[in-house]
């Protein structure tokens, strides 16, 4: 059997297929569609220090090539997660990464400390969500602020630390370098693009509109995501987890070809809820049929190394 493992700079996965935060719930939401133990890692919904109700307006609108969401990081909070959600992940043997979202430096540090205490082996700092009024993106657009945040988290957390980067900046390279310098094990890129979903209806002689202002994701952002991975690969020594518009195995290969060590599947989970497990099996089958013994062998071929 081919070896699908990823093991670079503290990023350890049994295979490179992950699910993106906000698209896969907390633990068992997709168990009716796929074997969750197949997946390299499920990334949880963003977890904040206190429960969040999220935004109180229309949250999602479909577009031609994806969707715009304005969920607002609705979640149960870290206390409920540790008490109710974490035991299920451990009992079922599901590999996971906890996405953390804070409004202050101190909140991120406290969340990371709780993850350390509870022996959670991998966290992803959400510093790139554009759908909240305070926190997250405020920390992810300034390289000095991001360096300070990641450094503070690194002091209290010893596990695999991933920083999720935003494309809504002039230089994603500076943010990647700040994360690396501060001690991150890896970066994930990209989070959603700022967008506006708009639908017009003409009824009884008048126009009516529906709109959602928030994060744009789906097939349409893949070229932007690939470009971000290329640019990060040119300056970073730590692993890059690529995401943005991945819908099939060919998309996974494209991210490998430009330098990603693993990938996250996001919006595609909503239309094809079995896709993450399916991609693991398709990747294994492709490698077996084409005599690629390890994932690095496949990546080397894709990169013409």
N, C-alpha and C positions, 0 to 999 in steps of 0.2 A: 504494500500500500504506500502511496506517496506521502511524504511528510509535509503537512500543511502548516506547521507551527511557525509562529513569529516570535523571535527572541532577540530583541535589540534594545540596548540601553535601558533595561528594566521593563520594557513593554513586552509582556509575555502572554501570548494567545495561542490556543490550540489550533486555530485557523484564522485567516484574516478578515472574516466576514463579521461585522458588528452591526448593531442597529442604532440609529441616531436618537438622541434624547428628544423626548416630546412626541415620538411616533410609536412607541412600544409599551407605554404604560410603566408599571412598576415591576411586575413579575410574570403573572400567568395570563395576561389578557389575550395572548395569541396562541395559547396552548391547544386550542381546538383546530388550528390550521397547520401547525408544524411542530416538530420535536425541538423544543427550546434548548435541549442539551446539545444539539448539533452546532449551535451558533457560537462563534468565537467569543463574543461578549454582548450581552444586552446592556445598553446604556439607559439608565432610568430617566424618567421625567426629572426635570430640574427640581431639586429639593432645597427649600429655604429653611431658615431657622424657625420661623412660625408658619402656620398654614396660610395659604393665599387663596382667595376666591377667584382671582383672575379678573379679566376685564368684563364689564357689564353691558357691552354692546355686541353687535354681530361680530363673530370671531373668525369665521372662515368663509372664503369665497373661492370657487374654482375658476381657473383661467385656462386658456387654450393649452398651455404647456406646463401646468402645475397648479399651484394654489397660493393664496395669500392668507396668512393666519395672524390673528391678534389675540392669542389665548391669554397672554399676560401671566404666564408661569403659574397657573393654578396648580396647587399641590397640597398634600396633606401635612407637610412640615416634617422636620427631622425626627421629632419625638415619635410620631405615629409611624413613620417609615421604619425606624429601628425596632419598634415594638411589634408591628403587624406585617410589614412587607419584607423586611430582611430575613426573618426566620423562614419564610416560604422559599426564598431564593436559595438559602443554604440547604434546606430540607430536600428540595428538588434537584440539587446539584447543578444549578444554572450558573454559568459564568456571567459576571456582571461588573459594571462600572457605575459608580454613583455620580451623577451630574449635580454640581453644587451651584447655587445662585444666591448672592448676597447683595445687600444695599450699602454695606460699609466694609472696610478692611476687617474690622473686628468680627463681623458676622461670618465672613469667609473663613477666618482663622478658627472661630468656634466650631463651625461645621466640620472643618478638616480635623480638628482635635477629636470630635466625636467619632469621626470615621476611623481615626487612629486607635482610639480606645476600643472600638468595636471590631478591630482587626479587618477592616474593609481594605482589600488589596489594591484597588484602583479607583481613582476619582478623576473627574473631568471638570475643570473650572469653567463655568459659563460666564464669559466676560464679553458676550457678543449678541445677546438677545435684544432686538430692537423694539420689543413690544411692551416695555415697562417704563414707567415714568422715572424711576430711581433705581440705580444699581446696574449690574451686568455691563451693558455697553459703555457706561461711563468709565469703567476700568479697562476696557479693551481697545480704546482708540488713541491712547497716549502711552508711548513706550516706557516712559519713566514711571508712570503710575502703575502700569502692568508689572514692571520689574519689581517694584516695592511689594505689590500684592503677592506675586508668586514667591518672592523671597520669604515673606511672612508665613505663607502657607507651608513652604518647604521646611521651615524651622520646626513645625509641629507635626508634620506628616511624613512618614518614612516610606510609604508605598509608592506605586506608580502614579505619577502626577501628570495629567494631560491638560493642556490649555486649549480651549476651543476658540479659534480666531474668527474675527469678523472680516468680510470683504469690503465693508463700508468705510474704508480708510484710504488714504493716499498711498501708504507704504505698508503692506502686510509683512514685508520683510523685516522692518524695524520691530514689529511686535513679536515676530517669531524669534528674532535674535534676543530680545529682552526676556522672553520666556526661557530660552535656552540658557542664557547667562544666569538667570535667577534659580536655575536648578530643575526645570521641568524635564521629565523623561521623554515627552513627545508633545506634538501639537496636533490638533485636528482642524481641518479646514475644508470647506468653509461653512459658516453658519449662513442664515438666510440673508438675501439682499433686501434692502428697503424697497417696498413696492406698494402699489395701490391697485386693488382689484375693483373693477367698476362694471356694473351691468345697468343698462338703460331699458326702460319699459315704457311704451306709449299706450296709455289706457284712457278711454273716454276723453280724447282730445288733449290730454296732459301727459307730460313726461314724469316718470317716477324713476328714481335711481336707488340702487343698492351699492354700497361700497365698503371695503375693508382696507384700512391703512395698516400695514404691518410688515411681516417678513415673507418674501417671495421665495418659494422653493419648487423643486420638481425638475423635469427634463430641461426646461429652458435655461437653467443656470449652469449646466454642465460645462460649457466652454469657459465661463468665468472661474469655476472651481478648478478646472484643469490648469488654467493660467496661474492661479494662486499657488497650486502645488509646485509647478515648475519654478516659480519665483522663489518659493521657500526652499526648495531643494538646492538651489544655487548658493544659498547662504548658510544653511543649517547643517549640523552634524547629527542632530537627534531625529528620530523617526517622525514621519508625517503620516497622519491618518486622513485619507482623502474622502470627501463626500460632496454630493451635489448633483442630483439628476441621475443617479445610478439606478438602472432598471433591468439590466441583463448582464450576463457574463462578459460580453464584449466591453461594456462600460467599465467593469472591474479591471479588465486588462488594460484599458486606456489609462486608468489611474496608476496602475503598476508601472506602465511604460514611462510615465513622466516622473516617477520617483516615490509614489506612495508605498508604504510598507503594509498597510491595512486599509480597509474602507468601511464606511458606515452607510447603511441603507436607511433613507428617511421617508420621503413622501410616497415612494412606491409601496410601502407597507400598507397604505390605506386602500390602494386599488388591487394589490396582490398580496394579501396577508400571509401567504406561505413563502414569499420570495426569499427571505433570509436563509431559511433551511434549504430551500431549493438551490440557491447559489452555492452553498457549501458542497452539496452533492454533485452539482454540475462541474465545479472546479476540480473536485477530486477525480471525477470521471475523465475530464479532459486531460489532466496530468497523467493518469494511468494509461490512457489510450495513446498518448504521445510521448511516453517515456521520460517524463519529468519527475525525477525522484524526490526533489525538494522544492519548496516554494521559491527559494533563492535561485534555483536553476531556471524556473519559469520566468522570474523577474529579470534575470540576466539576459535571457533570450529576448524578452520584450524590449529591453533597453539596449540591445545589440552590444552587450558587454562581452 
